[in-house]
């Protein structure tokens, strides 16, 4: 087994080294069994939803909240492959002691599912609305399309494609986002949208997820779009040992971290 290198930056900011040498930054808070958090698109370990979930879990768990490669304080060694991200997550689990429970949100949930299917040492898994597509004839933007736009410096166009075709956001809503202070930040991580597309694929729930043997909680908001609710149900059906829990009145990207953290924490302690 490859040695996991961990270095401390402050009392809670640390790094782990992935299999290809990439430095992965993370925060560690709380005390108890290990839980690793995996964020979705545009997010980082400092995202208020991720820190809110970490805070909600920290009274009972040691929480490892990391920046996925290509964002925040983590490195980004080329070429990208989903397997590299599975190795990143495995490095975090190694830093946590060798096994861990894992929560993944949105495309981070899809990544966590891929890692579990590949045999990562995950003991329990909770995912929030992995953004698969179940409707016939629908597909998501490809990693090639998004990556090419980012490489050409057309980062705004990559974001627009991802949000309109991938997240079903109205074009006028995306136009409104461009005037917001956070637009510069999401442009800075637009190259990682190709990573999200590679993780989720063209859309359907992958058959290989049926290989996951650990218990899984699938969480979805009752106010999410039909696509997200349908995907959550499809993932639950695909897995051997899974149950679906609804967050009443909540929606994709608009969840209350405290209530989500409570649901995840109760599942992990059961």
C-alpha positions in Angstrom: 0.0 0.0 0.0 1.3 3.4 -0.9 2.4 5.6 2.0 0.1 8.6 2.5 2.1 11.8 3.3 0.3 14.3 5.6 1.8 17.7 6.6 0.3 20.2 9.0 0.0 23.8 7.9 -1.9 25.2 11.0 -3.8 23.6 13.8 -6.6 22.6 11.3 -5.3 23.2 7.8 -3.3 20.3 6.4 -2.4 18.6 3.2 -2.3 15.0 2.0 -0.4 13.8 -1.0 -2.3 11.8 -3.7 -0.9 8.9 -5.6 0.3 11.1 -8.5 2.0 13.6 -6.2 -0.7 16.2 -6.1 -1.1 18.1 -2.9 -4.7 18.0 -1.6 -5.6 20.6 1.0 -8.0 19.9 3.8 -9.4 21.1 7.2 -9.9 18.7 10.1 -12.3 19.6 12.9 -14.2 17.7 15.6 -13.6 14.4 17.4 -14.9 10.9 16.8 -15.1 8.5 13.8 -13.7 9.9 10.6 -16.0 11.5 8.0 -14.7 12.9 4.7 -16.7 15.6 2.8 -16.6 15.8 -1.0 -17.9 19.0 -2.6 -19.6 19.5 -6.0 -19.1 22.0 -8.9 -17.8 25.5 -8.2 -17.4 24.6 -4.6 -14.4 24.4 -2.2 -13.8 23.4 1.4 -14.6 27.0 2.4 -18.0 27.0 0.8 -20.6 27.9 3.5 -22.6 24.7 2.8 -19.6 22.5 3.2 -18.4 24.3 6.4 -21.9 24.2 7.7 -22.1 20.5 7.2 -18.7 20.1 8.8 -19.8 22.1 11.8 -23.0 20.1 12.2 -21.0 16.8 12.2 -18.1 18.0 14.3 -19.7 17.3 17.7 -19.7 13.6 17.1 -17.2 13.0 14.2 -13.7 14.0 13.1 -14.5 15.8 9.8 -12.1 16.0 6.9 -13.2 18.7 4.5 -11.0 19.0 1.4 -10.5 21.0 -1.7 -10.8 18.7 -4.8 -8.0 19.0 -7.2 -7.9 22.1 -9.3 -9.5 24.4 -6.8 -8.8 26.2 -3.5 -5.4 25.3 -2.1 -5.1 21.9 -3.8 -2.8 21.2 -6.7 -3.9 20.0 -10.2 -1.5 17.6 -11.9 -2.3 16.9 -15.6 -3.7 14.9 -17.3 -7.0 14.7 -15.5 -8.7 11.4 -14.9 -11.6 10.3 -12.7 -9.2 7.7 -11.2 -7.0 10.5 -10.0 -9.9 12.0 -8.0 -10.6 8.6 -6.6 -7.0 8.4 -5.5 -7.3 11.9 -4.0 -10.3 10.8 -1.9 -8.4 7.6 -0.9 -5.5 9.8 0.2 -7.8 11.7 2.5 -9.2 8.5 3.9 -5.6 7.4 4.5 -5.0 10.6 6.4 -8.1 9.9 8.4 -6.7 6.5 9.5 -7.4 4.1 6.6 -11.2 3.9 6.6 -13.9 6.6 6.8 -17.5 7.4 6.2 -18.0 9.8 3.3 -20.5 12.4 2.3 -20.6 13.8 -1.2 -22.8 16.6 -2.5 -24.0 16.8 -6.1 -21.2 15.8 -8.5 -19.1 15.2 -5.4 -21.7 12.6 -4.5 -21.2 11.0 -8.0 -17.4 11.0 -7.3 -17.9 9.4 -3.9 -20.1 6.7 -5.5 -17.5 6.0 -8.1 -14.9 5.7 -5.4 -17.0 3.3 -3.4 -17.7 1.2 -6.5 -13.9 1.1 -7.2 -13.3 -0.3 -3.7 -12.1 2.7 -1.8 -12.1 2.0 2.0 -15.4 3.7 2.6 -17.5 2.2 5.5 -20.7 4.2 4.9 -21.7 6.7 2.3 -24.2 9.5 2.1 -24.8 11.5 -1.1 -26.9 14.5 -1.9 -28.6 14.5 -5.3 -25.9 13.1 -7.6 -26.8 15.0 -10.9 -27.5 12.1 -13.2 -30.1 12.2 -16.0 -32.8 9.6 -16.3 -35.0 11.2 -19.0 -34.7 9.4 -22.4 -32.9 11.4 -25.0 -31.3 13.9 -22.6 -27.5 14.1 -22.1 -25.1 16.4 -20.2 -22.3 18.6 -21.7 -19.3 16.4 -22.3 -15.9 16.8 -20.6 -14.4 17.5 -24.0 -16.8 20.4 -24.8 -16.3 22.1 -21.4 -12.5 21.5 -21.3 -12.0 22.9 -24.8 -13.9 26.1 -23.9 -11.8 26.6 -20.8 -8.5 25.9 -22.6 -9.5 28.5 -25.2 -10.0 31.1 -22.5 -13.8 31.0 -23.0 -14.4 30.3 -19.3 -17.7 32.2 -19.2 -19.0 30.2 -22.1 -18.0 27.0 -20.3 -20.0 28.1 -17.3 -23.0 29.0 -19.4 -23.0 25.6 -21.1 -22.7 23.8 -17.8 -25.4 25.7 -16.1 -28.0 25.9 -18.9 -27.5 22.4 -20.5 -26.2 20.6 -17.4 -28.1 22.3 -14.6 -31.2 23.3 -16.5 -30.8 27.0 -15.4 -32.6 29.6 -17.6 -30.2 31.6 -19.7 -31.5 34.9 -18.2 -30.6 33.6 -14.7 -27.0 32.9 -15.9 -26.9 36.4 -17.4 -27.9 37.8 -14.0 -25.1 35.9 -12.3 -22.5 37.6 -14.4 -23.1 40.9 -12.5 -22.5 39.3 -9.2 -19.2 39.5 -7.2 -18.8 35.7 -7.2 -18.7 35.4 -11.0 -14.9 36.0 -11.0 -14.5 33.2 -8.6 -16.5 30.7 -10.6 -14.7 31.7 -13.7 -11.4 30.9 -11.9 -12.5 27.3 -11.5 -14.3 26.9 -14.8 -11.6 24.4 -16.0 -12.9 22.0 -13.3 -16.3 21.8 -15.0 -14.7 19.2 -17.4 -13.8 17.2 -14.3 -17.4 17.2 -13.1 -18.6 16.1 -16.5 -16.1 13.3 -16.6 -17.3 12.1 -13.2 -21.0 12.2 -14.0 -20.7 11.0 -17.6 -23.4 11.5 -20.2 -26.1 11.3 -17.6 -27.5 7.8 -16.8 -26.8 6.2 -13.5 -23.8 3.8 -14.2 -24.5 0.1 -13.8 -21.2 -0.3 -12.0 -22.6 1.4 -9.0 -24.4 -1.9 -8.2 -21.0 -3.2 -7.0 -21.2 -0.9 -4.0 -21.5 -3.1 -0.9 -21.6 -0.5 1.9 -24.8 1.1 3.2 -25.7 4.3 1.4 -28.0 7.2 2.3 -29.3 9.1 -0.7 -30.6 12.6 0.3 -32.8 14.8 -2.0 -34.8 18.0 -1.6 -38.5 17.8 -2.0 -38.4 21.1 -3.8 -35.7 20.1 -6.2 -36.4 19.7 -9.9 -38.0 16.6 -11.3 -34.6 15.6 -12.8 -32.9 15.7 -9.4 -35.6 13.9 -7.6 -35.8 11.2 -10.4 -32.0 10.8 -10.3 -32.0 10.3 -6.5 -34.6 7.6 -6.8 -32.7 6.0 -9.7 -29.5 5.9 -7.7 -31.3 4.4 -4.7 -32.8 1.6 -6.9 -29.3 0.9 -8.4 -27.6 0.3 -5.1 -27.7 -2.9 -3.1 -28.1 -1.4 0.3 -29.6 2.1 0.1 -32.4 4.3 1.4 -33.7 7.6 0.2 -34.5 10.5 2.6 -36.2 13.7 1.6 -35.4 17.1 2.9 -38.7 18.8 3.1 -38.9 22.1 1.2 -35.3 22.2 0.2 -33.8 22.2 -3.3 -30.5 21.5 -5.1 -27.9 24.1 -4.1 -30.3 25.6 -1.6 -30.1 23.2 1.3 -29.8 24.0 5.0 -26.4 22.6 6.1 -27.5 22.0 9.7 -30.5 19.8 8.7 -28.5 18.0 6.1 -25.7 17.5 8.6 -28.2 16.1 11.1 -29.6 13.6 8.6 -26.2 12.5 7.5 -24.9 12.2 11.1 -27.9 10.1 12.2 -27.3 7.7 9.3 -23.6 7.4 10.1 -24.3 6.7 13.8 -27.1 4.1 13.1 
